[in-house]
Amino acid sequence: MSSPKRSILSQQLDIALTTCRDGLRVIRHRGPNQIQFWFIALAIGIAAGFAALFFRKGVNALQTYLYGTEDVRLLHSFAESLPWYLILIIPICGGLVVGLILHFFTPDGRARSVADVIHGAAMNDGRVETRAGLASALASMITLGTGGSTGREGPVVHLAAVISTWVSRRMHADGITGRDLLGCAVAAAVSASFNAPIAGALFALEVVLRHFAVHAFAPIVIASAAGTVINRLEFGDVTEFALSTTGAVQFYQEMPAYLILGLVSGLIAVALMKGIFWAEDLGTLVQNKIRLPGYLRPALAGVMLGGLAIYFPHIIGVGYETTSLALTGQLALWNAIVFAILKAVAVAITMAGRMGGGIFSPSLMIGALSGLSFGLIATSVFPDVSSSVTLYALTGMGAVAAAVLGAPISTTLIVFELTGDWQTGLAVMVAVSMSTALASRLVDRSFFLTQLERRDIHLAAGPQAYLLAMFRVGSVMRAMDDPRAATEEECWEMIGDGVYIDSNATLEAAMPIFETGVRFIPVVTLSADASPPELHGALFHVDALKVYNRALAATAAEEHS
């Protein structure tokens, strides 16, 4: 006979095994996709974290080898002792290599960045170009390693998006899943780049996905945490910038100064963005005028960067040394103003030269210099009611960067995580809110969305503006053999009156025609010669509206799920 204790133990074991079997059955039938997705998010976070780490290490290795410095964070100081011809030659050679890479591996000779990731999230089911993306990451690494004056976050974000695109294609992921995977990769890349897990997750939601859907939050946080772990395993739990004591805000008396600083920062951000776009247009005009091959455009930018760096080496690379000097108040007023202007010029040259790189790090540097300049003036005028000038530098850094990115929430948090200073939140929040509110009225909400707007990709106004561009007329029209189609006589009569649309056009082009009062539009293919167009069918207004309404409903469902 078995003992009572053994009998009770057997019963408990049977209950446990039954519970496990029931749990596995529930997982198999109800929850495997969600649980599996979290593991995929973790894997993508690890992969994107390592990609960001390798990119950063690659840039550091290039700078160490080419400039001979042992500490890349002190590159500016070290470059002052180098021969002038070396400072000039390095960015020229780097620009030439970048131009050749982009010429052979991208269709338009343009490095991909955050704007392309936002476009992929909105209009391509979370996918980006893989071949052009890998080439852009390599080109941007060379740009930053050879003296280009941009940041590393743009290429790192796109490189992470290439990883998520590869996974999405292997999974045959739908649009929602593809966008969520993209958000996971972006969050991990930003977190691994800046040791900022909270800001990394919010950056993916606020800037790339442009919504805060609950279903996307958990996997994105998992991926962001994974990216942060990768960073900390290599660099430790340290902030990017070490601050001196900033001092407390003199609350009521000093708050108007931070409101004014926010407005000034917004104007500075707008000037930076518009300066970059103006330089890009000027560069294209000059290139066309002198018939310069596209692959030599980055090299020409390298000539200008090298010439500028001979006298002002602080423009080389990301510029963390100069940013740190600003945040610790170690620059005089005149130096801070001049360095901010020259950094903006260098960023415009680099981007107009299509050398690649991101805008976030330069905006941090320009913001810190601008904030320090404002603080030096404000504290000299009102010394009795002013806090430390370093607090103004920190606030300006966040305000300019937030206005450029159009991301007040994630930028505010990333400033806190970069510096480790959580005690000055009120001043930063006030300035960030004012700068983004002002800048968003003067550009199309952000630098990235304005870039897309310049390519006739209308994402700034929201889904109601860009969803129509996602549907081809040929996929919505009623073919001629459809029993509900328009008659050939009616179609040819309208064609004779000049009312028709090409089958490859989008609903965005069709809607203005419907506003003239027509019920349908003949769909044709125009011939290259003078022969009559080929009639395929007719696009009815009601069909276009149905497709548009379904797309709006699906977008709203995703954003509120």
N, C-alpha and C positions, 0 to 999 in steps of 0.2 A: 504494500500500500504506500502511496505517496504521502508525504507529510503535508499538513495544512499549509505550512509556509511555502512549500514548493508549489502547491496548487494555486495559491494566491499569486505567486510570482509568475506562473504560467499564464494565468488570466490577464495579468497586467501586460505581459509581453504580447499576448494575442491582441489586446486592445491597442497597444502601441503600433503593432504591425498593421492592423486594420485602419487606424488613423492615418498612417503614412500612405497606405494604398489609396485611401479616399482622397488624401491631399494631392497625390500624384495624378489621380483621375481628374480632379478639379483643375489642376494646372494644365493637363493635356487638353481638356475640353473648353476651358474658359479663359485661361490666362497665359498660355505659352508665348503668344506674340509679344505681349507687353514685357514679360520677364526676359525673353530673348532680346528684345530691343534694348533693354537696359544693359545687358552684357555687350551688345554691339556698340552702344554708346560709350561704354568703358573702353572697349578696344580702340574705337576711333579716337577717344580722348588720349589714350597712350600713344597712338601713332602720330597724332597731330602734335602732341607735346614733344615727342622726339624730333619731329620735323622742325618745329620752332627752335629747339635746342641746337640741332645741327646747323640750321641757318645762322643762328647767332654765333656759334663757334666758328663757322666758316668765315663770316665777316671779320671776326676777331683775328683769325689766322691770317687772312689776307692783309689786314692792316699791320699786323706784327711783322709779316714777311716783307711787305713793300716799303713800309716806313721805318722799320727797324726798332720800333718801340717795344718795351717789355710790358707795359701796362697801357692797353688801348683806351682806358678811361682817362688817361692823361695825354692823349694823342695831340691835343692842341698845344700844350706846353712843349712837348717833345718836337713837334714839327717846326717850332720857331728856330731850332738849332740846325735844321737840315739845309742843304744847299738849295738855292732858289730854283735851279733847273730841275731838281728832283721833284719839288712841289708842283712844278708845271707839267712835267712829263707824265707823272703817274695817272692823273685823271684823263689826259689825252689818250693814253694807251687803253685805259679802262673803258673810255667811251667808244673807242674803235672796236674793241672786243664785244661790247654790249650791242653796238649797232649791227655787227655781223650775226650775232646770235638771234636777235629779233628779226633781222632780215630773212634768215633762212627758216626760222621755226614759228613765225607768226605771220598771218596773212596781211597785216597792215603795219608791221613794224612798231607796234605799240605794246608796252609792258602792261600786263593785267594786274589789277589791284582790287581794292575793296568795292569800288563801284561795280565791277564786273560780277562780284559775288552777290551783291544786292540784286543786280539784274537777273542772275541765275536763280536766285530764290524766288523772285516775283514772277518770272515769265518762262522759266525753263525747268520747272519741277525740281529745283534745288541742284541742278547740274551746272557745271562750268566747263570751259575748254581745258582739256588735259594737256595736250601737246604744247599749246601756247602758254598754259599756266606753268608747266615745268620750265620752259625756256625763260619765262618772265622771272621766276624765282632765281634761276642761275644768273640772269642779267642783273637783277637787283642786288644780288650778293656781290657781284663784281663792282657794281656802281658804288655801294656803300664801302666796300673794301678799298676802292681806289680814290676816295675823296668826294663822292657824290653827296650832296647836302640834303638828303631826305631821311626817312625813318624806315625801320625794318618791319613795322606791324602790317603794312599793306601787302607786301609780297608773302609774308608769313600767313596772313589770313587767306590769301588766294591759294597758297600751297596746301593749306589744310583743307580748303574746299575741293581741291583736286583729289585728295584722299577720300573724302566723303562721296564725291562723284563716282569714283571707282567702285566703292561699296554699293552705292545705290544702283548702279548698272548691273552689278553681279546679282543683286537681290531683286531686280526688276521692280524697284520701289515706286509706289505711286507718288503723286505730288506732295501730299502731306508728310509721308515718311521721308521722302527725299529732302524736304526742307528741314525737318527735324534733325536728320543726320548732318545736314550742312551746319545747322546751328550748333550741334555738338562739336563739330570739328573747329569751328570758328572760336567758340568759347574756350576750348582747350588750347588753341594756338595763342590767343591773347593772354590767357592765364600763365602759360609757360613762358611767354615773352617777358612779362612784367611782374611775375609772382603776385598776381592779383586775381584770385579766384572769384570773388564776388563781382568785380567789375567785368571779368571775362564772360561770366554767364549773362549779365545784364547787357553787355555790348552785343552779344549774339541776338538777344531778344529785341533790343531797342533799335539797333542800327541795321542788322542784316535781315532778320525775319520781320521786324517792324510790327510786332504784336507780342503780347504777354500771355499767350494761351497756356492754360494750366497743364494740358497734356504734354507740352514741350518742356516744361520747367524741370521736371525730375531728371530726364536723361541729359539735358544740357548741364545741369548742376553736377551730375556724376562725371561727365566728360571734363568740365572745368576743374573739378577737384583732381582728376587724374593728371591734367596738364600741369597743375600747380605742384603736384608731387614730383613730377619729372624735373621741374625747375629747381625745387628745393634739394633734391638729391644731388644736383650738380653744384648749385651756388649757395645752398643753405637758406635758412629762413631770415633773409636780410632784405631790407627795402632798397629800391634803386637809388634813392637820394637820402643822404644823412643830413638832417636839419639841425641847426642850432635852436636854442629856445626862442620861440616866436613871440611870446608874450600874449597877454589876454586882450581881447577886444574891449575897448572903452565903450561898450554897448551903445547907449542912446546917442552920445555925442558923435561917435565915430561911424555909425551905421550909414549916414548919408554919403560918406566918402566911398564906402564899398558899393553903394548904388551907382555912384558916378563912375567908379572903376569898372563896373560891369558894362555900362554904356560905352565907355572908352574901349574896353576889350572887344565888344561887339563890332565897333567900327574898325579896329585893328584887324580882326578876323576877316571882315568883309574886304578890307584893302588887300590882305594877303591872298584871299581866294581870287578876287578880281585881277590882281596882279599876275597870278599864275595863268589865268585864262587869257589875259591880254598878251603875255609873253608867248603862250602857245600859239595864238593866232599870228603873232608877229613872226615867230619861227617858221610857221608854215608858209607865210607870205614870202619871207626871205628865201626859203628853200625852193619855192617855185620860181622866184625871180632869177636866181643864179643857177637854177637847175642842179641843185645839189642832190646827189644820190641819198636815199633815205638812210642807208647804213652809215653815212658819214655825219649825220645830224648829231648823234650823241658825242662824237669826237669833237665837233665844233663847240658843243656845250662844255666839253672837257677843257678846251683851250681857255674859255672864259672863266671857268671855275678855278683852273690852275693859276691863271693870272691874278684872280682875286685872292686866292689863298696864300700867294707869296707875301702879301701885306697883311692879310687877316686870316691866319690859319684856323681861327676858331670856327670857320664855316665848314671845315672838313668833317664829313661823317654825320653821325647822329647828333653830336654836340652835348653830350651829357656833362662834360667838364664845365662848360660855360653855364649850363643850366644849374649845376650845383653851386657855382660861384654866385649866381644870381639869388638862389634860394638861401644862401648863407650870408647875403649882404656884403660880399667882398668886391663889388664893382662900384666905381664912381658913376655919377649920373650920366656924364657925357659918354663914358664907355658903354653903359647899358643901352643908351639910345642908339649909338652908332652900331653896336653889335646886333641889335634887333633889326635895324634897317638892312644891314648887309646880309644877315641870315635870310631875311625875306627875299632879297635879290637872288641869293644863291639857290634857294629852294625853287624860285621861278625859273632860273636858268636850267637847273637839273630836270625839272618836270617838262619844261618847254623843249628841252633837248631829247625827250623821250628816253631817259636813262633808267627809269624805274624807281621804285621806292615808295614809301608811305608819307603821309602828311601829318600824322599824329605827333610823332616825336618833334619835328620842327615847330609845330604849334605850341608844344609844351615849352620849348626853349624861348620862342618869341614871346609867349605869354608871361613867362617868368621874368624876362628882361623888361617887358612893358610894365608889369606890376611893380617891379623894383623901382623903375623910373618914376612911376606915379607915387609910390610910397616915399621916395626920397624928397619929392616936391611937397607932398601932403604933410609929412612929419616936420619939415622945415618951416612950413607956414603955420601949422597948429601943433607945436611941440608938446603942449600941456595936455592935449586930449587925443594923443596918438599912441598906437601900439608900435611894435617893432616893424621896420621896413620889410623884414623877411616874411611877415604875414601878408603884406601886400603882394610880394613876389609869388607866394604860394597861391593866393587868390587869383591874381592875374593869370597864372599858369592854367588854372582850372577854367577860368572864364573864356580865354581865347580858344583853348582846345575844345571846350564844349560847343562854342559857336561854330567852329570849323566842322566838327563831326555832326552837329545837329543832335547831340546826345547828352542832354544835361544830367540825366540820372547816372548813367554808367561813367561819364567823365568825372563827375563829382566823386564817385566812389574810387575810381582809379587813382585820382590825385591823393586821396587819403591812403590808399594801399601802397602807392609808390613812395610816399614820404613817411608813413606811419604816424602822422599827426591827425588825430580824430578830435582834437579839442577846439579846432577853429572852424567847425562845420557851418556855423551860422553865417560867417562872413563869406565863405566860399559859395554857399547855396544862394545867397542874395546876389552876388556878382554873376554867378552862372545863369541864374534865371533872367537877369536883365540882359546879359550878352546874347543869349540864345533867342530871346524874344525879339531883340532888335535885328540881329543878323538874319534870322529866318524871314524877315520882311524884305530884306535887300538882296537876297539870293534865293534860290529854290530850296529852301530849308537847310541844306547842308552842302559841303563841298562835293560829296559823292553824288547826291541827287542832282546837283547842278551839272556835274560832269555828264551824267546820263541825259539830262535835258538838252545839253549841247549836241548830243547824238540823236536827238529826236526820240528819246525813250522817256515817256512821261510818267514817272513813278511818284514824283513829289506830291501830286494832287490826290493820290490814293487809288485804290482798285477801280473806282468808277471811271478813272481816266485812262488806265492802261489795259484793262481787261479786253476792251474791244480790239486792241492790236494783237491779241493772242489767237484770233480766229480768222482763218482764211475764208474768203467769199466762196471759194469752190467747195468747201466742206459744209456750208450751210445752205447753199442754193438748192432749188428744185430743178432737177434735170428735165430736159425736154420730153422725156418719155414718162415723167411723173404725171399721174392723172390730175393732180392739183396744179400743174405748171401753167404758166401763161402761154397763150397761143403764139405761134411764130409770127403771125401778122402783127400782133401788138408789139412784140419784141423788136421786129425790124423797123416798125414805125418809130419807136423810141430811139433806136440806134440812129436812124436818119435825122432825128432831132438833136443828136449829140448826147443822149442820156444813156450811158452804159458804164460798166465797170469791168476791169480785168479780173480774171479768175484767181490770180495770185495776190490781189489786193486784200486788205483786211477790212473787218467791219468798221474800224476807225475811219477809213476812207469812205465807206458807204453811208454812214449816218448823216453827214451833211447833205448828201443827195436826197435822202428821204425827207429832210426838212423842207424841201421845195414842194412837197405835197404829193409825190408819186407813191403808188402803192407797191410797186416792185421795180427792180432795176435789171435789165438784161445783162447777163454775164457772158463775156466774150474773151477770146484770145486774139490780140492784135498781131497782124503779120508784119514781118520786117519790110516787105515790099508794099506796093500800092494795092494789093489784093484785098477784098472785103474781109472783115473780121470773121472769126469762126464762132458761131453761137453755141453755147453750152447749156444754157438754162436761164433761170431768173431768180434773183434774190428778193424775197418778200420781206417787207418791213416787219411783219408779225413774227416771222421766223428769226430774224436778227434780234428782236427784242426778247424772244423766249430764250435764246442762247445766252444773251447778256444777263438776263435775270437769273438763270440757273448758275452762271458763273459768280454773280454777286452773292447769291445765297450760299454757294459752296465756300466762298471766301469768308463770309460772315460766320458760317458754322465752324470753320477751322480756327478763326481768331477767337471764338468764344467757347471753344471746347476744352 
